[in-house]
Amino acid sequence: MAAPFKDTARITVRSGDGGNGVVSFHREKYVAAGGPDGGDGGRGGDVIVTVDDNMSTLMDFRYKRKYVAGNGMDGQGKRCSGKDGEDIVLRVPRGTIIRDTETQEIIQDMSEVESFVLCKGGKGGWGNKHFATPTRQVPRFAKSGLPGVTRDVVLELKLLADVGLVGFPNVGKSTLLSVVSRAQPKIANYHFTTLFPNLGVVYVEEGVSFVMADIPGIIEGAADGAGLGHDFLRHVDRCRLLIHVVDVSGSEGRDPVEDFEAINAELRQYSPELAQRKMIVAANKVDIMEDPSLLEKLRAHVEAQGLELFEISAAAHQGTRELVKKAAQELAQLPPVIVYEPTYVERPPEVDTTGEVSIEQFDDTWVVEAPWLQRLISNVNFSDFESRNWFDRMLRESGLFDKLEEMGIHDGDIVSMYNLEFEYQR
């Protein structure tokens, strides 16, 4: 029995914490207190997502839902830095989209990029070697490392196929794929034989080929969650061309025109843009057709909509060659496979600044530490003007500057908080 297909997964990822800097002094004659030689903490490990072209599903994420990178090691004496935390690499199939769980915004489309850093590890804390100055020769303080980042994300696989086969269950999509490519999907005479998408490469002629996807049968109500179609309609999103397979044999007593319109209605409900995608209609099972008028009725209906109809029998290999040649001609004129642009915008975190703050004075240096301050600094891009302004506003609103002034800080004194130092100005 084939393994179940997995095309979405919700996971939690966390990058590693930075290691702490260390306070240390070496022994050396004529150097005050031996001189500072405390090393820096190691950087926390990153969470990296990379494409693995040997993977076709997200089954690896079915049972394990939490992935944590390694923490950086603390610094040591003799100016030895701590070891960086080990990165964790998540392998996904090409075509996987990473979404933010809360907002559903796209963080990254893993279709063209080979790897992407989803969470950066926390920076390691500075050892006391960084704080030695002519007036501060014996710094007896070091900095803690910054914490890692935790994110809840949804991995969503959208197959990278040029052509998507759509239609009701049991109309012959899998048979068609098996005939025009080397794919070997399960084929049987009952509905929902295909439980997960199948891909096949169709070779038309020398230098001309394309990827075709057999999408599980869609039924009425699929866009609302009925049947299997709801789970797999997303795989049609990237297809540049749709081949709508319709059973015209009359063997199940169905009306081909009604089937054709029902599937199109589901496509429109799922995505109006998808319903506008270029489409070819394949009237299948003409070799066992009981009532030719059904075929003519369908032909008149689709040609009135400006669509082209091909008579085929996938089982008898009839008309399939002409169909794939037409598909190749259409693909030569259509734009490339869709790649989704990231829509995610990093939002300033909600930080509760009412917690306790530790402030210590070492000569003209004021060392400030607090758990909330760690989180605040780890979310600031200090190369961005707006981000720096937001950071300054948060510090002022927290009352930290008022507290420093009450303790006697002067203009020009150094404020040191984790891996950040700046001169205080009123």
N, C-alpha and C positions, 0 to 999 in steps of 0.2 A: 504494500500500500504506500502511495506517495506521501511524503511529509506534508503537513498542512502548510499552506502559503501564509506568510506573514508580511503585510505591507505597511503596517503602522506600528509604532512602539513608543510608549511614553517612558522616559528615563530621567533619573536625577544624576547630575554630574557635579563633581567638586574638584577644583584644583587644590594643590598642596599649599600648606602654610609656609611662609618663609621662616628660616631658622633665626634664632636670636643671636645678636652680637654678644661678645664677651668682654668683661673687664679683666685685663691681665697686664702685668708689668714684668719686664725682664731685668735680670741682674747685670748691671754694667757700672763700673766705677765712674764717678763724677756725673752720672745721669740721675736726676731727681727721681726717687722711688723706682729706680731701675728703668724708667721710660715705658710709655704705654705700648703694648704690642698685642692687644686684643683683636682677634680676627672677626670678620663679618660672618653672619649667618648665611647658609645656602638658600638659593631661590627655591620656592615651592614648585613642584612639577605642574606642567600644563596638561589640559585635556585637549587632545588633538583628534580630529575626525579626518580619516583618510579614505580615499576610494580604493576598493578592491574589485577589480573587474572579474574576478573568479566567483564573486558572490552574486546571487540573483534574488535573495529575499532578506528580510530582517529577522529571520528566525533566531539568530544568535541573541537577540534582545528579548526573547519571549519569557525567559525565566529570571534572568539577572536584570535588575532594574536600577541598580545604583553603582556608579563607577567613580572611584576616588583616586586621585593622583598622589604621589608620595610627598611627604613634608620635607622641607630643607633641614639639614642638620645644623646644630648650633656651631658658632665659631669656636676657635681654640686659641691658645696662647701662641707666641712666636709668629704672629701675623698670619696664622693659618685660617683660611676661610672654611666654613662648613660645606659639606658635600651638597650639591643641588638635589632636590627631590626628583624622583623618577617620573617622567611623563607617562601618561596613560594614553594609548592609541586605540581609538574605536574605529573598526573597519566597517564600511557600509557599501552597498552596491552603488554603482554610478546611477545618477538620477534621483538620489535621496535628497529630500528637502528637510532642512532643520527649522523647526518653528518654535517660537516661544509659547509655552503651554498656556500662559494666562491671556496673552493678547492675540495669539494665533498669527502673529506677524512672522514673516520669513526672515530668518537670521542668515541662512546661506543655502544656496542650491549647489549640491555636490555633483554637478554635471560636467563642468569644464575644469574647475579647480581640482588639484590632486589631494591637497590637504588643507585643513582650516583649523586655527586655534580657537576652540570654543570657549575655553576658560583659561585665562593666564594665571600662573602661580603667583603667590604672594612674594613680594621682594624680601630678601633677607635683611635682618637688622644690622646696623653698623656696629662694629666693635669700637672700643675706646681709642684705638689708634687714630680714628678720624677726627677726634675732638681735641687733639693736642695743638696748642697755639703758644706763641711766645709768652703770653700772660696766663695761660692755663696749661701748665706743663704736666700736671698730674690729674687728668680727667678720670674720675672714679665712677663713670657711668657709661653704659652702652645702650643700644636700642633693641627693642623686641622686633621680631619679624612681623610683616603684615599678613593678615589671614588670607586664605584662598577664597575663591568665588564659587558659590553654589547656584546651579541653575536647573530648573525643570524644563525639559524640552520634549517636543514630539518629533520623532523621525517618521517621515512619510515618503514612501517609495512611489515615484511616478515613472513608469517604464519609458525608456528612451527608444521609441519605435517610430518609424516613418509612416507606416500604414497601420491603422487599427481596424479589425474586423468587428462589426457590431451587428446585432440582430437578436431575435428571440432565441431561446434555448432550442437545440436540436434542429437548427436550420442548415447545418453543415459547415459551420465556420472551422471547426477543428479538422475536418476532412480536407477542406480547401487548403489550410495551412500545411498539412502533411503532404499534399500533392505538389504544391509550388515551392516547398522548401524541404530541408532535411530534418525539420522538427518532427518529433514523434509523440504528439499529444494523445491522451487516452480518447478513444473513439468508441461510442456505443449508441444504440438506438433508444436512449431515454433522456429526459430533460436533466439538465445540470450535470452532465457527464464531466464537463470542464468546471473544476472547482477553483482554479487559479489561472492567471494569464500564462500563455505560452508564447515564446518568441521564436521566430525562425528567420534565417537570412535567405532572401529570394534572389537567386542569380538569374538575371534576364539575358545578358550577353556579356562578352568580354568587356570588363571595366564598368559594367552597370549592375548594381545590386542595391537592395534596400532591406530594412528590417521590418518584418510584419508581426503584429501582435494579435493573438486570438484572445479576445476579451470574453470572460464568462457571460452566458446568456443574460440579457436584460429583459425584465418583465415590466408590465405597467405598475407604477408605484415605486420603481427602483430608486428614483431620486429622493423618495421619502423613506427609504430603508427597506423596501420589500425585496424579497429574493436575494440573489447574490450581487446583482448589478450595482447596488448602492456602494458596496465595498470596493468595486473595481472600476467604476466610472472614472475615477481619478487617473487611471492609466491611459485613458483616451486623451487626456489634456495635452500631452506633448505630441500626439500624432498629427502630422501635417496633412494627411489624407485619410478619409474614412471610406471603407468599402462596406456598404450596407447589404448584408446577405439576407435574402428573402426566399422563403420556401414557396414555390409556385406549384408544387405537385398536387396539392389538395388532399394529401393523404391523411392529414389530421383535421380536415374540415375547416381550415382557417381561411380567412380572407386576406390575401397578400397586401392589398391596399390598406386595410385596417391595421395590419401588423406594421407596415412601413410607417404609417402616421403615428402609431403608438410609441414606437422607438424614438422617432424624431421629437415627440412631445417630451419624453424623458430626458433627451439630450438638452432640449431647450430649458427645461426646468432646472437641470443640474448646472448648466452654464450657457447663457444666451450666446456667448462668443463661440462656444464649441459647436452650437447648432449651425453657425455660419461657415464652419470649416468645409473645405472642398470635399465633395462626396461622389462616389460612383456606386451605382446600384447593380448588384449581382443577383439575377433571378436564378436560383439554384434548383436542382432536381428536375430539370426539364425532361430528362430521359424517362421519368416515371410519371409524367404529368397526366392527370386524368381529364382535366378540362382546360383546353387551350385558351378559352376565353379569360381565365384568371390571369394568364400571362399578358394578354393584350390589354386587359383592363389596367394592370400595373404599369405596363409600358406607357400607355396614354397618360396615366397619372403623373409619372415621374418626368416624362419628357415635357409635360406642361409646366413643370417647375424648372426646366432648363438643365435637367440631369440626364446623364447618359446611362443606358441600361445594357447589360451584357447577359446573354443567355448562357448559362453554364450548367454542367453536371460535374461537381467535384469528384464524386465517386467514379464516374466514367472518364475522367480527365478530358471532358468536353468543354471547349471554350475558355479553359483556364489560362492557356498561353496568351491569348488575345487580351485577357483581363490584366495580367501582370505587365504586359507591354504598355497598355494604356496607363496603368498606375505609374510606371517608370517615366513615361512622358509627362504626366502631371507633376510628379515630384521634381523634375528638372526645372520647372517653372515656379515652384513654390518656395517660400522662405525656409531657412533651416529650422531644425527642431527648437522649440521654445525653451529658453533658459530663463528662469524666474529671477528677477532682480530682488535683492534684499530690501525689505520694507521695515525692518526692525530699527527702532531708534532707542539708544540707551537712555533710560530715564534716571534722573537723580534719585538716589535711594531715600527712603523715609528713615531718617536717623533720629532717634530719641537722644537729644543732647542734655537731658536732665540728670544723667548719671554722675557718679562721683568722678572727680578729676584729681590726679596726683601731680603736684607741682613741687619740684625741688630746685634750689638755687645753687649753682656752682660758680663762684665768682660772678662774671657778667653773663653767665649762661643759665637759662631757665628751662629745665627739662619737664615737659608736659606729657603725661600719659593718661589714657582712659580707654576702656573697651570701645566706646562709641567713636572715639577719635580714630582708632584703628580702622574701623569700617568706613568712616568718612574719607580718610586719606586714600584708602584703597580704591575708591570710586571717583577720584579726581584725576582728570587729564591736565597736568600742570603746563603742558605746552599749548593749551587752549585758553584764550583770554576769558571767555564766558565761564568756563569751568573754574578758573581761578577766582573769578568774582563771586561765583556761587559759594566756593569754599570759604572765602573771606567773610561773606555775609552770614554763613552758618556759624562761624566762630564768634562773630560779634553778637548774634542773636542768642547764642548759648550762655553769654555772660562771662566767657573765658577771659577776654581782654580786661573787663572790669575787675575780675579777680586778680589778674596779674598786676594791675595798677594799684590795687589795695595792698598788695604785698611789696610794692616799691620798685617795680620795673622802670627802667629809664629808656629814653630814646637811644637807639643804637645798641642796646643789649640784644643778645642772641636768644631767640626762642627755638628750642629744639624739640621736635615731636616726631618720633620714629625716624624715617629716612628723610626728614625735611628740616631745614634750618633757614631762618630768615631774621633780618634785623627788625626789631620792633620800632614802629613809628606810630605816634598817637594819631 
